[in-house]
Amino acid sequence: MSLFGSKKRPQVKIAVFGKTDVGRTREHNEDCFLVANLTTKTASLQPEVREHVVGPRGTLLMVADGMGGAAAGEVASQMATDTVFEHLSTTWCEDDDASPQQFAFRLREAVEKANENIHAYAKAHPEMRGMGTTTTAVGVLQDHLYLSQVGDSRAYLVRDGDAIQLTKDQSLMQRLVDAGELTEEEAEKSDRRNIILQALGPEAKVKVDLTHQEVRRDDTIVICSDGLSGQVKKEEIAAAAADRDKDLIAICTELISLANERGGPDNITVVIARVAGDGLKDVNGDEKIGHQIYPLLDTESTTEPVPVYKGSPPPEPKGSAQALLTATTLVAALATAIYVLT
């Protein structure tokens, strides 16, 4: 494996579908998703995109979870998906350099451009003040995934019946887990689990988490908003996605229904893609899978999420005094306060 992707160009076939649902408690849907064949510059769920051979300019899969109240979240998530697709179509698709390195650079650049556009729009429209959106954009090129993330929407790789999270939540709870102060199980049950450290829009600059993953024959990619991952365990996502007797429409519907059965407290969005093709390697069990930083060859490529919000502190946590002390200490260490986005 080459650090920047394989030099060969294996034929990769992709089958993909996406679905979004308002959930059981929200009045409107602030989530948005996109599926696009970048080689043909086509973004849709029409048959020619739902099943296609990944061309020399790749495929784009994206989920954005908007926030800000009223229509602001809807506007932000739509702007994010539109901007990323447009930017890749007009830059990457026209680049003379069609290397994986350039693709990763353009993908990160597109997300940064989306942040600029959303931030500028909010400044020009005071009624949209505070608008923002998460984004998880996955580019498929040759035999690699390139993931560009801000916020806590997730991407999983399902292989041999297991779901491995490829992204890392840019959230307060993830920071506590990384610091060894909470277990993943405790973080999932916390009433502060929806506090994120970054989103597109609230600040003029954003740090994009850029990672990569080699794919193998018959892998499945699942991208979702926290309306799904917050209600459905990764083992359940894996079991549904690994069922080859069901088509992707049925799997998306099943997962969304499961989240709704558990209350559906948020909008729910999921994109599922299966990859195949004779050019892909078989799974051999030695592959590294997970959150792997992609090292762009420039000085601005740091991908560690940083606290960028300035605003009201989060609500006081419930539980023991020690839990309160731990959270308070960590928040102080972040140097800036954290927005609680609604």
N, C-alpha and C positions, 0 to 999 in steps of 0.2 A: 504494500500500500504506500502510495506517495503522500506526503504531508498535505499537499494541495490537490489531492484527487488523482485517480489513475490517469496515465497518459493515453491509454487505449480508450476507445469509445464504444463500450458495450451497448447493444440494443437493449433498452429498458422499456417495457410496456407498463402502462399505469392505468388502473381502473379506479375511479374516484367518484364520491358523492358527498354532498353536504346538506345539512338541514338545520334550521333554527326555529325556536319556539319561545313564546313569550313567558312560559311558565305559569304558575298558579296564583302568584301574588302581585306581579307587576302589571301596570295598566298598559304599557307599551314596550316594544322590543328595542333595546339599545345595542344589541349585538349585530354584527355583520360578518359575513364570510365571503371568500372569493376563491374560485378555482379557475386557473388559466393555463392554456398552452402558449408559452411565450414565443415559441418558434413561429406560430401562426398569428400571434397577437390576438388570441381569442379568449375571452373570459365569459364563461357561461356554464350551464349544466346540460347543454345540448349533447346528443350522442357523440358528436365528433370530439368533444372535450372530455366527456365522462370516460371514454376509453380511447387512448391514443398512445403512439410510440413517442417517448420523450426525445424531442429533436435537439439540434445543436445549441439552441438557446434555452432549453430546459422547460420546466413546469413550475408554477407557483401555486401554493396552497396557503391560505391565510385566514385567521380568525381575529376579530377585533371586538372587544367588550367595552362599549361606551359607558360614560358616567357623566354626571353633572346635573341631572334633573331636567324636567320639561322635555324639550326636544334636543337639548344640547348633546346628550350622549349619542343619540341617533346620528346627529350631524357629524360628530367627531369620528365615530367608527366608520361611517360611510366615506368621509374624507380620507381616512387612513388607507382603506382598501383601494379607493380610486387613485390616490396619489402614488402608492407603491406600484400598482400596475402600470400607471401612465409613465412613471419615471423609468421603470425597467424597459418598457416598450420603446421609449425614445432615447435611452442612453445605452443600456446593455445590448439591446437588440440591434443597435447600429454600430456598436464597437467593432473595430478591426480585431481587437484582442478578445478572443472567445474562450479564454482560459478559465479554469475553475477559480483561480485567484481573483480574476477580474469580476467574475460572477458574484463571489462573496463580497467583494468591495462594493459593487453596485447595489446589492441587496441591503447592506447596512446603510449605504448612502440614501437609498429610497425611503427607509424608515426614518432617518434623520430629516429628510425633506418633508415627510408627512408631519413630523413634529413641528417644523417651522410653519407649515401651512395652517395647522390647527391653532397654533399659538397666535399667529397673525390674525386669523379670523376672529378669535375670541376678543382680541384687543380692539378690532374694528366693530364688533357687535357686543356692546356691554351686556345685553340680555343673555349672552352665552358665556359670561365670565365664569371660570371654573370648569369649563368643559374639558373632557379628556377621554382617553381610551387606552386600553391595553392593546398590544398587538403581538401575535406570534406568526411570523411569515416563514414558511419553509420552501426553499428552492430545491428542486430536484434536477441535478445535472449529472449525466453519465451515471456512475454507480455511487454517488454521494448525495447526502442531504446537507444543506447549508441553512442554519436556523438563525433568524434575527428576531430578538425578543425584547419587549419592554412590558413590564407588569407581571401578571400571574396567570394569563392563559397558558395552557400547557400543550406540549407535544410529547407523545409516547411512541415508542417503537414496540410493536407486538411481534415476538419471534418465539416459535416453539411453545406457544400458549402462555408466555409471560409478557407482561407490559413493563417496559423500562422507561422511566421518564428521562427525556433528552434535554428538557429545559429545566431551569432552576427558578422558582418563584422569586420575584423581587418584592418580598413582603417582610413585614416585621416578624411574623412567625418563623419564616425561613431563616432569618438572622438569628433568632433564638435557638433554632435547631442546630445551625452551623456552629454556634457558640457552645453547644453542649448543655444548654440550660433547659431545653425541652426535648422530649422525644417527638418523633413524627406523629405518633398517635395522640399525644397531648396537644400538639399544634392543630391537628385536624378538628379537635373538639373545642378549641378556644373560641370565645365570642369576639376575639380580635383578629381572626384569621383573614378577614377581608381587607385589612389595612395594608396597602401597598406602598412601596417606596418610590416608585416611578410610574408615570403614564405619559403618553404623548399629549402635548398641549399645554399643561399648566406652566411649564418653564420654557424659556427660549432655547435651552440646550438640554440634551438628553444623552445618557450613556446607553448604548445598544449592546446587548449581550449577543455576541456572534459565536456560534458553535457549529460543529460539523459531525457527521456520522456516516460511515460506509454502510450501504445497504446490501442485503443478500437476497437471493431468489426466494420469493414468497413472503417477504416481510410485509407487514401492514403498518401504516402510519396513521395515528389518530391525533387530531388537533382539536382542542375544545376550550370553551370558556369555563370559568369556575362555577357556572350554573350546573355544569355536568360533573366536573371533578370534585366539587364540594359535596355532592350527594351520592355519587357512584364510585365505589372503590376501584382501584386500578386492576385488581384481580377480576372484577366483574366486567370492566372494559375489555380486558384481555380475552375473557371467555366468549364475549359476544363477537369481538373482532376476529377471533381465530376460527369461528364457525364457518367453514367453507361451503356448507349446505345452504347458507343464507346469502342473499345478495346484499349489496351495500345499502340500498334503500331500506331494507328490512332491519338491518343492524342499526342504522341511524335512528330509525323510529323506535326500536326497542330500547336503546339507551336513553333517549329523551323521555320515553314513557316511564322508565324506571326512576329517573330524576323527578318527574312530576308525581309519581306515586309516593315519593318521600317528601312531598310538600311543594316542590317546585318553587322555592323562594326567590329565584332569580331567573333571568333569561337563560336559555339553554341552547348552545350551539355546538355542533360537532361536524368535523370533516374527516372522512375515512378514505384512505388510498391504499390499494394493494399494488405491489410492484412484482414484476416477473420478467422473464426474458432470458434467452440462452446466453447472453453476454454476462450475466451476473453470476457471481460465485455462489456455490452452495454453502450453507452454514456448516462450520466445522467445530464450533464450540470454543474456539480460542479468541474470538473477536472481542474487542473492547466496546462496550455499549454504555452510553450515558452522557452526562454533561461534559463535553470536550471543547475547550476554547479553541477557536480558529485563529491562528496568529497572522493577521494581515501584516504585510511588510511596510508598515508606516508607524510613526510615533504616536498616532492617535488611536491605536487599536485596542486600548485597555477595555476589557469587556466586563470587569467586575461591576455589578450594580452599585450605585451610590445613592444616598438620600438626597433628593433634589427638591422635595416639597418644603414649603414654608407656610405655616398656618397653624390652625388650632391643634393642640395635642390630642391624642386619642383618649377615649373614655377610660376611667379607672378599671383595671381588670378585677374580676371576681376571683375569689379563692383565698389562699393563705397569704400572710404578710410576706413570706419569703418570695412567693410568686410575684407580688407587687414590687418588691425590692429588685428582683431580677429584671423585670420589664423596665422599671424606671431607670436602672443603671444602664441598660442597653440603649434606651432612647436617648439618654444624655450623651452617650458615646457617639451617637449618630451625628451630633453637632448641630443639626437643624431639626425643627419640629416636623411632624408628619401629618399630612392631610388625611382626614377620614372622608373619603369621597362617597357621595350618595347619588 
